[in-house]
Amino acid sequence: LSYERLVHFINGYVMAEYDALIFAWKEKVAFDLVRPTTVIKSANRDITTWAPGGVQTFNTKDFEAYIRVMPHSEYVSGSACLFEAAKDYVLGYMDLLGLDPTFPVSFGEVMAGSSIVEPDLTPSQ
């Protein structure tokens, strides 16, 4: 790629991401829904659920999500919007240049019990 093509590609990519984020936040404001973890923590009652080490009972005020939860509306996924915009832009740019957008993608095998978070538990197979 020439320098001009590279600058064109990078600027287009940044603009595609920018547009995707504007759209995502517009929709987050329109569909401002509470996240389940917020409701759980405000319930102030005992719950029985899975916790590291097995099933436990504790007060909802002590509940912490197993996977980090962002402090903004769940719908629409900003990450999904970014990834889709990036994919569409890159595939469109490759088509513009006459490049074949198909290429092999392979993922390594994940062994049973190899999880860093839950060693010896997940994945089960």
Backbone as XML, in Angstrom:
<?xml version="1.0"?>
<chain id="A" units="angstrom">
  <residue number="1" name="LEU">
    <atom name="N" x="0.839" y="-1.192" z="0.000"/>
    <atom name="CA" x="0.000" y="0.000" z="0.000"/>
    <atom name="C" x="0.875" y="1.243" z="0.000"/>
  </residue>
  <residue number="2" name="SER">
    <atom name="N" x="0.421" y="2.233" z="-0.729"/>
    <atom name="CA" x="1.127" y="3.512" z="-0.707"/>
    <atom name="C" x="0.810" y="4.234" z="0.600"/>
  </residue>
  <residue number="3" name="TYR">
    <atom name="N" x="1.578" y="5.256" z="0.871"/>
    <atom name="CA" x="1.342" y="6.061" z="2.075"/>
    <atom name="C" x="-0.067" y="6.661" z="2.039"/>
  </residue>
  <residue number="4" name="GLU">
    <atom name="N" x="-0.459" y="7.158" z="0.871"/>
    <atom name="CA" x="-1.783" y="7.759" z="0.738"/>
    <atom name="C" x="-2.887" y="6.736" z="1.004"/>
  </residue>
  <residue number="5" name="ARG">
    <atom name="N" x="-2.727" y="5.516" z="0.471"/>
    <atom name="CA" x="-3.713" y="4.456" z="0.703"/>
    <atom name="C" x="-3.783" y="4.103" z="2.189"/>
  </residue>
  <residue number="6" name="LEU">
    <atom name="N" x="-2.623" y="4.042" z="2.835"/>
    <atom name="CA" x="-2.574" y="3.721" z="4.256"/>
    <atom name="C" x="-3.303" y="4.789" z="5.071"/>
  </residue>
  <residue number="7" name="VAL">
    <atom name="N" x="-3.033" y="6.056" z="4.771"/>
    <atom name="CA" x="-3.713" y="7.151" z="5.471"/>
    <atom name="C" x="-5.220" y="7.074" z="5.203"/>
  </residue>
  <residue number="8" name="HIS">
    <atom name="N" x="-5.594" y="6.813" z="3.960"/>
    <atom name="CA" x="-7.011" y="6.679" z="3.596"/>
    <atom name="C" x="-7.657" y="5.544" z="4.382"/>
  </residue>
  <residue number="9" name="PHE">
    <atom name="N" x="-6.985" y="4.394" z="4.437"/>
    <atom name="CA" x="-7.526" y="3.238" z="5.162"/>
    <atom name="C" x="-7.689" y="3.542" z="6.643"/>
  </residue>
  <residue number="10" name="ILE">
    <atom name="N" x="-6.652" y="4.089" z="7.273"/>
    <atom name="CA" x="-6.695" y="4.347" z="8.720"/>
    <atom name="C" x="-7.774" y="5.376" z="9.052"/>
  </residue>
  <residue number="11" name="ASN">
    <atom name="N" x="-7.856" y="6.449" z="8.263"/>
    <atom name="CA" x="-8.893" y="7.454" z="8.522"/>
    <atom name="C" x="-10.288" y="6.855" z="8.354"/>
  </residue>
  <residue number="12" name="GLY">
    <atom name="N" x="-10.485" y="6.065" z="7.337"/>
    <atom name="CA" x="-11.779" y="5.417" z="7.137"/>
    <atom name="C" x="-12.120" y="4.477" z="8.272"/>
  </residue>
  <residue number="13" name="TYR">
    <atom name="N" x="-11.124" y="3.732" z="8.733"/>
    <atom name="CA" x="-11.336" y="2.792" z="9.834"/>
    <atom name="C" x="-11.742" y="3.532" z="11.105"/>
  </residue>
  <residue number="14" name="VAL">
    <atom name="N" x="-11.036" y="4.614" z="11.404"/>
    <atom name="CA" x="-11.348" y="5.410" z="12.599"/>
    <atom name="C" x="-12.750" y="6.010" z="12.483"/>
  </residue>
  <residue number="15" name="MET">
    <atom name="N" x="-13.116" y="6.486" z="11.308"/>
    <atom name="CA" x="-14.449" y="7.064" z="11.118"/>
    <atom name="C" x="-15.537" y="5.990" z="11.241"/>
  </residue>
  <residue number="16" name="ALA">
    <atom name="N" x="-15.271" y="4.794" z="10.761"/>
    <atom name="CA" x="-16.244" y="3.704" z="10.899"/>
    <atom name="C" x="-16.465" y="3.393" z="12.380"/>
  </residue>
  <residue number="17" name="GLU">
    <atom name="N" x="-15.398" y="3.344" z="13.163"/>
    <atom name="CA" x="-15.524" y="3.097" z="14.597"/>
    <atom name="C" x="-16.244" y="4.250" z="15.292"/>
  </residue>
  <residue number="18" name="TYR">
    <atom name="N" x="-15.909" y="5.468" z="14.916"/>
    <atom name="CA" x="-16.531" y="6.654" z="15.500"/>
    <atom name="C" x="-18.036" y="6.630" z="15.253"/>
  </residue>
  <residue number="19" name="ASP">
    <atom name="N" x="-18.430" y="6.388" z="14.009"/>
    <atom name="CA" x="-19.855" y="6.321" z="13.678"/>
    <atom name="C" x="-20.552" y="5.211" z="14.452"/>
  </residue>
  <residue number="20" name="ALA">
    <atom name="N" x="-19.888" y="4.064" z="14.581"/>
    <atom name="CA" x="-20.483" y="2.933" z="15.310"/>
    <atom name="C" x="-20.704" y="3.297" z="16.779"/>
  </residue>
  <residue number="21" name="LEU">
    <atom name="N" x="-19.747" y="3.984" z="17.392"/>
    <atom name="CA" x="-19.899" y="4.358" z="18.801"/>
    <atom name="C" x="-20.992" y="5.402" z="19.006"/>
  </residue>
  <residue number="22" name="ILE">
    <atom name="N" x="-21.093" y="6.352" z="18.083"/>
    <atom name="CA" x="-22.181" y="7.334" z="18.182"/>
    <atom name="C" x="-23.528" y="6.618" z="18.126"/>
  </residue>
  <residue number="23" name="PHE">
    <atom name="N" x="-23.660" y="5.693" z="17.187"/>
    <atom name="CA" x="-24.900" y="4.932" z="17.070"/>
    <atom name="C" x="-25.167" y="4.117" z="18.340"/>
  </residue>
  <residue number="24" name="ALA">
    <atom name="N" x="-24.143" y="3.441" z="18.842"/>
    <atom name="CA" x="-24.317" y="2.599" z="20.029"/>
    <atom name="C" x="-24.790" y="3.423" z="21.221"/>
  </residue>
  <residue number="25" name="TRP">
    <atom name="N" x="-24.166" y="4.562" z="21.460"/>
    <atom name="CA" x="-24.561" y="5.386" z="22.608"/>
    <atom name="C" x="-25.934" y="6.008" z="22.414"/>
  </residue>
  <residue number="26" name="LYS">
    <atom name="N" x="-26.281" y="6.351" z="21.189"/>
    <atom name="CA" x="-27.638" y="6.856" z="20.902"/>
    <atom name="C" x="-28.666" y="5.801" z="21.301"/>
  </residue>
  <residue number="27" name="GLU">
    <atom name="N" x="-28.395" y="4.559" z="20.940"/>
    <atom name="CA" x="-29.325" y="3.475" z="21.267"/>
    <atom name="C" x="-29.306" y="3.151" z="22.758"/>
  </residue>
  <residue number="28" name="LYS">
    <atom name="N" x="-28.153" y="3.253" z="23.400"/>
    <atom name="CA" x="-28.082" y="3.014" z="24.846"/>
    <atom name="C" x="-28.949" y="4.016" z="25.593"/>
  </residue>
  <residue number="29" name="VAL">
    <atom name="N" x="-28.959" y="5.265" z="25.124"/>
    <atom name="CA" x="-29.798" y="6.289" z="25.755"/>
    <atom name="C" x="-31.270" y="5.987" z="25.489"/>
  </residue>
  <residue number="30" name="ALA">
    <atom name="N" x="-31.601" y="5.581" z="24.276"/>
    <atom name="CA" x="-32.997" y="5.287" z="23.921"/>
    <atom name="C" x="-33.534" y="4.069" z="24.674"/>
  </residue>
  <residue number="31" name="PHE">
    <atom name="N" x="-32.692" y="3.079" z="24.916"/>
    <atom name="CA" x="-33.098" y="1.845" z="25.597"/>
    <atom name="C" x="-32.342" y="1.718" z="26.908"/>
  </residue>
  <residue number="32" name="ASP">
    <atom name="N" x="-32.445" y="2.721" z="27.756"/>
    <atom name="CA" x="-31.691" y="2.764" z="29.006"/>
    <atom name="C" x="-32.273" y="1.763" z="30.005"/>
  </residue>
  <residue number="33" name="LEU">
    <atom name="N" x="-31.769" y="0.541" z="29.968"/>
    <atom name="CA" x="-32.256" y="-0.528" z="30.828"/>
    <atom name="C" x="-31.274" y="-0.791" z="31.960"/>
  </residue>
  <residue number="34" name="VAL">
    <atom name="N" x="-31.807" y="-1.128" z="33.116"/>
    <atom name="CA" x="-30.957" y="-1.436" z="34.258"/>
    <atom name="C" x="-30.309" y="-2.810" z="34.051"/>
  </residue>
  <residue number="35" name="ARG">
    <atom name="N" x="-29.106" y="-2.948" z="34.524"/>
    <atom name="CA" x="-28.425" y="-4.235" z="34.428"/>
    <atom name="C" x="-28.866" y="-5.139" z="35.575"/>
  </residue>
  <residue number="36" name="PRO">
    <atom name="N" x="-28.925" y="-6.447" z="35.335"/>
    <atom name="CA" x="-29.373" y="-7.379" z="36.382"/>
    <atom name="C" x="-28.571" y="-7.278" z="37.676"/>
  </residue>
  <residue number="37" name="THR">
    <atom name="N" x="-27.272" y="-7.033" z="37.593"/>
    <atom name="CA" x="-26.469" y="-6.953" z="38.824"/>
    <atom name="C" x="-26.901" y="-5.785" z="39.698"/>
  </residue>
  <residue number="38" name="THR">
    <atom name="N" x="-27.351" y="-4.693" z="39.101"/>
    <atom name="CA" x="-27.826" y="-3.548" z="39.871"/>
    <atom name="C" x="-29.086" y="-3.919" z="40.644"/>
  </residue>
  <residue number="39" name="VAL">
    <atom name="N" x="-29.990" y="-4.639" z="40.005"/>
    <atom name="CA" x="-31.227" y="-5.070" z="40.662"/>
    <atom name="C" x="-30.903" y="-6.045" z="41.789"/>
  </residue>
  <residue number="40" name="ILE">
    <atom name="N" x="-30.022" y="-6.985" z="41.541"/>
    <atom name="CA" x="-29.661" y="-7.984" z="42.551"/>
    <atom name="C" x="-29.083" y="-7.308" z="43.779"/>
  </residue>
  <residue number="41" name="LYS">
    <atom name="N" x="-28.127" y="-6.381" z="43.590"/>
    <atom name="CA" x="-27.475" y="-5.733" z="44.736"/>
    <atom name="C" x="-28.440" y="-4.874" z="45.547"/>
  </residue>
  <residue number="42" name="SER">
    <atom name="N" x="-29.501" y="-4.371" z="44.913"/>
    <atom name="CA" x="-30.444" y="-3.509" z="45.635"/>
    <atom name="C" x="-31.553" y="-4.300" z="46.331"/>
  </residue>
  <residue number="43" name="ALA">
    <atom name="N" x="-31.640" y="-5.615" z="46.139"/>
    <atom name="CA" x="-32.729" y="-6.429" z="46.696"/>
    <atom name="C" x="-32.619" y="-6.620" z="48.204"/>
  </residue>
  <residue number="44" name="ASN">
    <atom name="N" x="-31.417" y="-6.642" z="48.757"/>
    <atom name="CA" x="-31.161" y="-6.821" z="50.189"/>
    <atom name="C" x="-31.889" y="-8.043" z="50.765"/>
  </residue>
  <residue number="45" name="ARG">
    <atom name="N" x="-31.577" y="-9.197" z="50.202"/>
    <atom name="CA" x="-32.089" y="-10.466" z="50.716"/>
    <atom name="C" x="-31.033" y="-11.534" z="50.470"/>
  </residue>
  <residue number="46" name="ASP">
    <atom name="N" x="-31.218" y="-12.691" z="51.053"/>
    <atom name="CA" x="-30.268" y="-13.780" z="50.853"/>
    <atom name="C" x="-30.576" y="-14.513" z="49.554"/>
  </residue>
  <residue number="47" name="ILE">
    <atom name="N" x="-29.524" y="-14.886" z="48.842"/>
    <atom name="CA" x="-29.665" y="-15.678" z="47.629"/>
    <atom name="C" x="-28.697" y="-16.853" z="47.703"/>
  </residue>
  <residue number="48" name="THR">
    <atom name="N" x="-29.042" y="-17.906" z="47.008"/>
    <atom name="CA" x="-28.164" y="-19.053" z="46.886"/>
    <atom name="C" x="-27.767" y="-19.152" z="45.424"/>
  </residue>
  <residue number="49" name="THR">
    <atom name="N" x="-26.477" y="-19.107" z="45.181"/>
    <atom name="CA" x="-25.979" y="-19.123" z="43.812"/>
    <atom name="C" x="-24.566" y="-19.678" z="43.792"/>
  </residue>
  <residue number="50" name="TRP">
    <atom name="N" x="-24.078" y="-19.905" z="42.582"/>
    <atom name="CA" x="-22.720" y="-20.400" z="42.437"/>
    <atom name="C" x="-21.744" y="-19.294" z="42.779"/>
  </residue>
  <residue number="51" name="ALA">
    <atom name="N" x="-20.697" y="-19.645" z="43.472"/>
    <atom name="CA" x="-19.606" y="-18.728" z="43.794"/>
    <atom name="C" x="-18.316" y="-19.537" z="43.689"/>
  </residue>
  <residue number="52" name="PRO">
    <atom name="N" x="-17.183" y="-18.873" z="43.542"/>
    <atom name="CA" x="-15.936" y="-19.643" z="43.506"/>
    <atom name="C" x="-15.846" y="-20.552" z="44.729"/>
  </residue>
  <residue number="53" name="GLY">
    <atom name="N" x="-15.649" y="-21.801" z="44.488"/>
    <atom name="CA" x="-15.607" y="-22.773" z="45.568"/>
    <atom name="C" x="-16.878" y="-23.589" z="45.697"/>
  </residue>
  <residue number="54" name="GLY">
    <atom name="N" x="-17.928" y="-23.228" z="44.947"/>
    <atom name="CA" x="-19.169" y="-23.992" z="44.978"/>
    <atom name="C" x="-20.375" y="-23.131" z="45.281"/>
  </residue>
  <residue number="55" name="VAL">
    <atom name="N" x="-21.526" y="-23.761" z="45.434"/>
    <atom name="CA" x="-22.776" y="-23.052" z="45.705"/>
    <atom name="C" x="-22.751" y="-22.496" z="47.121"/>
  </residue>
  <residue number="56" name="GLN">
    <atom name="N" x="-23.144" y="-21.215" z="47.248"/>
    <atom name="CA" x="-23.138" y="-20.552" z="48.550"/>
    <atom name="C" x="-24.387" y="-19.697" z="48.707"/>
  </residue>
  <residue number="57" name="THR">
    <atom name="N" x="-24.739" y="-19.392" z="49.954"/>
    <atom name="CA" x="-25.840" y="-18.476" z="50.257"/>
    <atom name="C" x="-25.247" y="-17.243" z="50.920"/>
  </residue>
  <residue number="58" name="PHE">
    <atom name="N" x="-25.629" y="-16.079" z="50.412"/>
    <atom name="CA" x="-25.145" y="-14.821" z="50.986"/>
    <atom name="C" x="-26.122" y="-13.707" z="50.640"/>
  </residue>
  <residue number="59" name="ASN">
    <atom name="N" x="-25.967" y="-12.551" z="51.299"/>
    <atom name="CA" x="-26.844" y="-11.410" z="51.062"/>
    <atom name="C" x="-26.526" y="-10.770" z="49.721"/>
  </residue>
  <residue number="60" name="THR">
    <atom name="N" x="-27.565" y="-10.283" z="49.063"/>
    <atom name="CA" x="-27.384" y="-9.693" z="47.733"/>
    <atom name="C" x="-26.481" y="-8.460" z="47.757"/>
  </residue>
  <residue number="61" name="LYS">
    <atom name="N" x="-26.404" y="-7.756" z="48.879"/>
    <atom name="CA" x="-25.519" y="-6.576" z="48.924"/>
    <atom name="C" x="-24.051" y="-6.984" z="48.778"/>
  </residue>
  <residue number="62" name="ASP">
    <atom name="N" x="-23.728" y="-8.244" z="49.033"/>
    <atom name="CA" x="-22.369" y="-8.744" z="48.878"/>
    <atom name="C" x="-22.138" y="-9.409" z="47.520"/>
  </residue>
  <residue number="63" name="PHE">
    <atom name="N" x="-23.162" y="-9.382" z="46.668"/>
    <atom name="CA" x="-23.059" y="-10.019" z="45.359"/>
    <atom name="C" x="-22.105" y="-9.255" z="44.458"/>
  </residue>
  <residue number="64" name="GLU">
    <atom name="N" x="-21.246" y="-9.983" z="43.771"/>
    <atom name="CA" x="-20.391" y="-9.417" z="42.734"/>
    <atom name="C" x="-20.527" y="-10.309" z="41.511"/>
  </residue>
  <residue number="65" name="ALA">
    <atom name="N" x="-20.674" y="-9.704" z="40.354"/>
    <atom name="CA" x="-20.801" y="-10.476" z="39.128"/>
    <atom name="C" x="-19.541" y="-11.304" z="38.902"/>
  </residue>
  <residue number="66" name="TYR">
    <atom name="N" x="-19.747" y="-12.491" z="38.391"/>
    <atom name="CA" x="-18.633" y="-13.391" z="38.123"/>
    <atom name="C" x="-17.719" y="-12.810" z="37.053"/>
  </residue>
  <residue number="67" name="ILE">
    <atom name="N" x="-18.313" y="-12.183" z="36.064"/>
    <atom name="CA" x="-17.558" y="-11.496" z="35.016"/>
    <atom name="C" x="-17.858" y="-10.009" z="35.150"/>
  </residue>
  <residue number="68" name="ARG">
    <atom name="N" x="-16.865" y="-9.166" z="35.021"/>
    <atom name="CA" x="-17.009" y="-7.726" z="35.206"/>
    <atom name="C" x="-18.190" y="-7.173" z="34.398"/>
  </residue>
  <residue number="69" name="VAL">
    <atom name="N" x="-18.981" y="-6.323" z="35.026"/>
    <atom name="CA" x="-20.136" y="-5.697" z="34.393"/>
    <atom name="C" x="-19.874" y="-4.207" z="34.285"/>
  </residue>
  <residue number="70" name="MET">
    <atom name="N" x="-20.026" y="-3.671" z="33.087"/>
    <atom name="CA" x="-19.783" y="-2.250" z="32.868"/>
    <atom name="C" x="-20.936" y="-1.422" z="33.432"/>
  </residue>
  <residue number="71" name="PRO">
    <atom name="N" x="-20.643" y="-0.182" z="33.881"/>
    <atom name="CA" x="-21.667" y="0.638" z="34.539"/>
    <atom name="C" x="-22.539" y="1.443" z="33.580"/>
  </residue>
  <residue number="72" name="HIS">
    <atom name="N" x="-22.946" y="0.860" z="32.479"/>
    <atom name="CA" x="-23.832" y="1.541" z="31.541"/>
    <atom name="C" x="-24.831" y="0.531" z="30.992"/>
  </residue>
  <residue number="73" name="SER">
    <atom name="N" x="-25.805" y="1.014" z="30.272"/>
    <atom name="CA" x="-26.852" y="0.140" z="29.749"/>
    <atom name="C" x="-26.269" y="-1.017" z="28.956"/>
  </residue>
  <residue number="74" name="GLU">
    <atom name="N" x="-26.921" y="-2.148" z="29.076"/>
    <atom name="CA" x="-26.440" y="-3.358" z="28.423"/>
    <atom name="C" x="-26.724" y="-3.364" z="26.928"/>
  </residue>
  <residue number="75" name="TYR">
    <atom name="N" x="-27.895" y="-2.838" z="26.538"/>
    <atom name="CA" x="-28.312" y="-2.896" z="25.142"/>
    <atom name="C" x="-28.108" y="-1.508" z="24.557"/>
  </residue>
  <residue number="76" name="VAL">
    <atom name="N" x="-27.545" y="-1.379" z="23.521"/>
    <atom name="CA" x="-26.961" y="-2.216" z="22.519"/>
    <atom name="C" x="-25.487" y="-2.437" z="22.879"/>
  </residue>
  <residue number="77" name="SER">
    <atom name="N" x="-24.890" y="-3.519" z="22.441"/>
    <atom name="CA" x="-23.494" y="-3.792" z="22.767"/>
    <atom name="C" x="-22.574" y="-2.887" z="21.949"/>
  </residue>
  <residue number="78" name="GLY">
    <atom name="N" x="-21.854" y="-2.004" z="22.649"/>
    <atom name="CA" x="-20.893" y="-1.130" z="21.969"/>
    <atom name="C" x="-19.794" y="-1.934" z="21.305"/>
  </residue>
  <residue number="79" name="SER">
    <atom name="N" x="-19.346" y="-2.990" z="21.955"/>
    <atom name="CA" x="-18.287" y="-3.821" z="21.383"/>
    <atom name="C" x="-18.757" y="-4.475" z="20.093"/>
  </residue>
  <residue number="80" name="ALA">
    <atom name="N" x="-19.986" y="-4.999" z="20.103"/>
    <atom name="CA" x="-20.513" y="-5.633" z="18.895"/>
    <atom name="C" x="-20.616" y="-4.617" z="17.759"/>
  </residue>
  <residue number="81" name="CYS">
    <atom name="N" x="-21.044" y="-3.399" z="18.069"/>
    <atom name="CA" x="-21.129" y="-2.355" z="17.034"/>
    <atom name="C" x="-19.747" y="-2.039" z="16.470"/>
  </residue>
  <residue number="82" name="LEU">
    <atom name="N" x="-18.743" y="-1.932" z="17.343"/>
    <atom name="CA" x="-17.375" y="-1.655" z="16.881"/>
    <atom name="C" x="-16.855" y="-2.764" z="15.982"/>
  </residue>
  <residue number="83" name="PHE">
    <atom name="N" x="-17.031" y="-4.007" z="16.413"/>
    <atom name="CA" x="-16.510" y="-5.132" z="15.642"/>
    <atom name="C" x="-17.207" y="-5.255" z="14.290"/>
  </residue>
  <residue number="84" name="GLU">
    <atom name="N" x="-18.516" y="-5.046" z="14.283"/>
    <atom name="CA" x="-19.262" y="-5.146" z="13.026"/>
    <atom name="C" x="-18.850" y="-4.026" z="12.069"/>
  </residue>
  <residue number="85" name="ALA">
    <atom name="N" x="-18.685" y="-2.813" z="12.600"/>
    <atom name="CA" x="-18.253" y="-1.689" z="11.759"/>
    <atom name="C" x="-16.855" y="-1.945" z="11.198"/>
  </residue>
  <residue number="86" name="ALA">
    <atom name="N" x="-15.958" y="-2.450" z="12.031"/>
    <atom name="CA" x="-14.593" y="-2.749" z="11.578"/>
    <atom name="C" x="-14.619" y="-3.823" z="10.490"/>
  </residue>
  <residue number="87" name="LYS">
    <atom name="N" x="-15.399" y="-4.873" z="10.715"/>
    <atom name="CA" x="-15.498" y="-5.955" z="9.722"/>
    <atom name="C" x="-16.033" y="-5.427" z="8.395"/>
  </residue>
  <residue number="88" name="ASP">
    <atom name="N" x="-17.131" y="-4.678" z="8.470"/>
    <atom name="CA" x="-17.730" y="-4.149" z="7.240"/>
    <atom name="C" x="-16.764" y="-3.229" z="6.499"/>
  </residue>
  <residue number="89" name="TYR">
    <atom name="N" x="-16.054" y="-2.383" z="7.251"/>
    <atom name="CA" x="-15.133" y="-1.450" z="6.604"/>
    <atom name="C" x="-13.967" y="-2.187" z="5.946"/>
  </residue>
  <residue number="90" name="VAL">
    <atom name="N" x="-13.356" y="-3.105" z="6.679"/>
    <atom name="CA" x="-12.193" y="-3.821" z="6.147"/>
    <atom name="C" x="-12.578" y="-4.664" z="4.933"/>
  </residue>
  <residue number="91" name="LEU">
    <atom name="N" x="-13.700" y="-5.375" z="5.022"/>
    <atom name="CA" x="-14.130" y="-6.182" z="3.878"/>
    <atom name="C" x="-14.453" y="-5.301" z="2.671"/>
  </residue>
  <residue number="92" name="GLY">
    <atom name="N" x="-15.099" y="-4.163" z="2.911"/>
    <atom name="CA" x="-15.397" y="-3.240" z="1.824"/>
    <atom name="C" x="-14.135" y="-2.658" z="1.201"/>
  </residue>
  <residue number="93" name="TYR">
    <atom name="N" x="-13.154" y="-2.356" z="2.036"/>
    <atom name="CA" x="-11.895" y="-1.790" z="1.534"/>
    <atom name="C" x="-11.128" y="-2.836" z="0.728"/>
  </residue>
  <residue number="94" name="MET">
    <atom name="N" x="-11.126" y="-4.062" z="1.226"/>
    <atom name="CA" x="-10.462" y="-5.140" z="0.483"/>
    <atom name="C" x="-11.123" y="-5.343" z="-0.873"/>
  </residue>
  <residue number="95" name="ASP">
    <atom name="N" x="-12.447" y="-5.279" z="-0.904"/>
    <atom name="CA" x="-13.175" y="-5.414" z="-2.166"/>
    <atom name="C" x="-12.831" y="-4.256" z="-3.107"/>
  </residue>
  <residue number="96" name="LEU">
    <atom name="N" x="-12.728" y="-3.051" z="-2.551"/>
    <atom name="CA" x="-12.362" y="-1.877" z="-3.350"/>
    <atom name="C" x="-10.999" y="-2.058" z="-4.013"/>
  </residue>
  <residue number="97" name="LEU">
    <atom name="N" x="-10.087" y="-2.705" z="-3.300"/>
    <atom name="CA" x="-8.744" y="-2.934" z="-3.835"/>
    <atom name="C" x="-8.663" y="-4.192" z="-4.697"/>
  </residue>
  <residue number="98" name="GLY">
    <atom name="N" x="-9.764" y="-4.926" z="-4.782"/>
    <atom name="CA" x="-9.768" y="-6.150" z="-5.569"/>
    <atom name="C" x="-9.088" y="-7.312" z="-4.870"/>
  </residue>
  <residue number="99" name="LEU">
    <atom name="N" x="-9.023" y="-7.264" z="-3.526"/>
    <atom name="CA" x="-8.404" y="-8.339" z="-2.747"/>
    <atom name="C" x="-9.459" y="-9.341" z="-2.309"/>
  </residue>
  <residue number="100" name="ASP">
    <atom name="N" x="-9.082" y="-10.588" z="-2.195"/>
    <atom name="CA" x="-9.990" y="-11.639" z="-1.750"/>
    <atom name="C" x="-10.153" y="-11.522" z="-0.232"/>
  </residue>
  <residue number="101" name="PRO">
    <atom name="N" x="-11.370" y="-11.237" z="0.258"/>
    <atom name="CA" x="-11.558" y="-11.052" z="1.692"/>
    <atom name="C" x="-11.655" y="-12.352" z="2.485"/>
  </residue>
  <residue number="102" name="THR">
    <atom name="N" x="-11.555" y="-13.503" z="1.822"/>
    <atom name="CA" x="-11.624" y="-14.767" z="2.547"/>
    <atom name="C" x="-10.214" y="-15.246" z="2.857"/>
  </residue>
  <residue number="103" name="PHE">
    <atom name="N" x="-10.012" y="-15.659" z="4.045"/>
    <atom name="CA" x="-8.722" y="-16.221" z="4.448"/>
    <atom name="C" x="-8.988" y="-17.205" z="5.576"/>
  </residue>
  <residue number="104" name="PRO">
    <atom name="N" x="-8.152" y="-18.200" z="5.709"/>
    <atom name="CA" x="-8.417" y="-19.212" z="6.741"/>
    <atom name="C" x="-8.198" y="-18.667" z="8.147"/>
  </residue>
  <residue number="105" name="VAL">
    <atom name="N" x="-9.120" y="-19.012" z="9.015"/>
    <atom name="CA" x="-9.009" y="-18.651" z="10.425"/>
    <atom name="C" x="-9.054" y="-19.950" z="11.214"/>
  </residue>
  <residue number="106" name="SER">
    <atom name="N" x="-8.093" y="-20.150" z="12.057"/>
    <atom name="CA" x="-8.106" y="-21.363" z="12.866"/>
    <atom name="C" x="-7.860" y="-21.008" z="14.319"/>
  </residue>
  <residue number="107" name="PHE">
    <atom name="N" x="-8.486" y="-21.757" z="15.192"/>
    <atom name="CA" x="-8.353" y="-21.551" z="16.620"/>
    <atom name="C" x="-7.714" y="-22.788" z="17.224"/>
  </residue>
  <residue number="108" name="GLY">
    <atom name="N" x="-6.854" y="-22.591" z="18.182"/>
    <atom name="CA" x="-6.217" y="-23.714" z="18.843"/>
    <atom name="C" x="-7.216" y="-24.530" z="19.641"/>
  </residue>
  <residue number="109" name="GLU">
    <atom name="N" x="-6.866" y="-25.775" z="19.895"/>
    <atom name="CA" x="-7.740" y="-26.657" z="20.664"/>
    <atom name="C" x="-7.725" y="-26.235" z="22.127"/>
  </residue>
  <residue number="110" name="VAL">
    <atom name="N" x="-8.903" y="-26.224" z="22.747"/>
    <atom name="CA" x="-9.039" y="-25.898" z="24.156"/>
    <atom name="C" x="-9.243" y="-27.209" z="24.903"/>
  </residue>
  <residue number="111" name="MET">
    <atom name="N" x="-8.318" y="-27.521" z="25.764"/>
    <atom name="CA" x="-8.361" y="-28.796" z="26.483"/>
    <atom name="C" x="-9.329" y="-28.720" z="27.663"/>
  </residue>
  <residue number="112" name="ALA">
    <atom name="N" x="-9.952" y="-29.852" z="27.990"/>
    <atom name="CA" x="-10.865" y="-29.926" z="29.134"/>
    <atom name="C" x="-10.147" y="-29.497" z="30.407"/>
  </residue>
  <residue number="113" name="GLY">
    <atom name="N" x="-10.835" y="-28.664" z="31.206"/>
    <atom name="CA" x="-10.285" y="-28.218" z="32.486"/>
    <atom name="C" x="-9.185" y="-27.190" z="32.379"/>
  </residue>
  <residue number="114" name="SER">
    <atom name="N" x="-8.999" y="-26.576" z="31.220"/>
    <atom name="CA" x="-7.872" y="-25.663" z="31.034"/>
    <atom name="C" x="-8.196" y="-24.204" z="31.319"/>
  </residue>
  <residue number="115" name="SER">
    <atom name="N" x="-9.373" y="-23.924" z="31.868"/>
    <atom name="CA" x="-9.761" y="-22.546" z="32.154"/>
    <atom name="C" x="-8.839" y="-21.922" z="33.197"/>
  </residue>
  <residue number="116" name="ILE">
    <atom name="N" x="-8.463" y="-20.677" z="32.984"/>
    <atom name="CA" x="-7.665" y="-19.948" z="33.967"/>
    <atom name="C" x="-8.539" y="-19.557" z="35.145"/>
  </residue>
  <residue number="117" name="VAL">
    <atom name="N" x="-9.817" y="-19.259" z="34.886"/>
    <atom name="CA" x="-10.736" y="-18.808" z="35.922"/>
    <atom name="C" x="-11.255" y="-19.974" z="36.758"/>
  </residue>
  <residue number="118" name="GLU">
    <atom name="N" x="-11.580" y="-21.090" z="36.106"/>
    <atom name="CA" x="-12.090" y="-22.273" z="36.803"/>
    <atom name="C" x="-11.260" y="-23.490" z="36.429"/>
  </residue>
  <residue number="119" name="PRO">
    <atom name="N" x="-10.024" y="-23.559" z="36.888"/>
    <atom name="CA" x="-9.189" y="-24.690" z="36.499"/>
    <atom name="C" x="-9.805" y="-26.023" z="36.936"/>
  </residue>
  <residue number="120" name="ASP">
    <atom name="N" x="-9.657" y="-27.006" z="36.091"/>
    <atom name="CA" x="-10.157" y="-28.373" z="36.330"/>
    <atom name="C" x="-11.690" y="-28.471" z="36.284"/>
  </residue>
  <residue number="121" name="LEU">
    <atom name="N" x="-12.411" y="-27.350" z="36.012"/>
    <atom name="CA" x="-13.876" y="-27.395" z="35.943"/>
    <atom name="C" x="-14.382" y="-27.142" z="34.528"/>
  </residue>
  <residue number="122" name="THR">
    <atom name="N" x="-13.830" y="-26.127" z="33.876"/>
    <atom name="CA" x="-14.319" y="-25.768" z="32.533"/>
    <atom name="C" x="-13.175" y="-25.652" z="31.570"/>
  </residue>
  <residue number="123" name="PRO">
    <atom name="N" x="-13.374" y="-25.898" z="30.308"/>
    <atom name="CA" x="-14.556" y="-26.575" z="29.792"/>
    <atom name="C" x="-14.582" y="-28.025" z="30.230"/>
  </residue>
  <residue number="124" name="SER">
    <atom name="N" x="-15.794" y="-28.593" z="30.278"/>
    <atom name="CA" x="-15.922" y="-29.961" z="30.786"/>
    <atom name="C" x="-15.459" y="-30.992" z="29.760"/>
  </residue>
  <residue number="125" name="GLN">
    <atom name="N" x="-15.457" y="-30.623" z="28.490"/>
    <atom name="CA" x="-15.036" y="-31.579" z="27.456"/>
    <atom name="C" x="-13.945" y="-30.958" z="26.607"/>
  </residue>
</chain>
